[in-house]
Amino acid sequence: MRGKNLLPERALQRKTSVQTYFSTDDVHPRDRLSYIRDVACKTYVELECFSERKHNFRSKIYAGQINDLGLSEVITDQCDVIR
């Protein structure tokens, strides 16, 4: 089935957009972990985040919507999250 679109045609016609994007790319390496933690707390829930790479942590958060369905994707270096 490689190359075949498995979604119904009407699903492809729905409006899809990325409305919010956060990235540590433009944040000083020493501030990246606390930055993305603050973003996650404001966007989702209060949490704590720990990583061995705290001085060069990398992460991205995408949030968007398909009609009334809210979606998000979090791409991050390895970390421990406690809620």
Secondary structure, 3 states (H helix, E strand, C coil): CCCCCCCCHHHHCCCEEEEEEEECCCCCHHHHHHHHHHHHHHHCCCCEEECCCCCCCCEEEEEEEECCEEEEEEEECCCEEEC
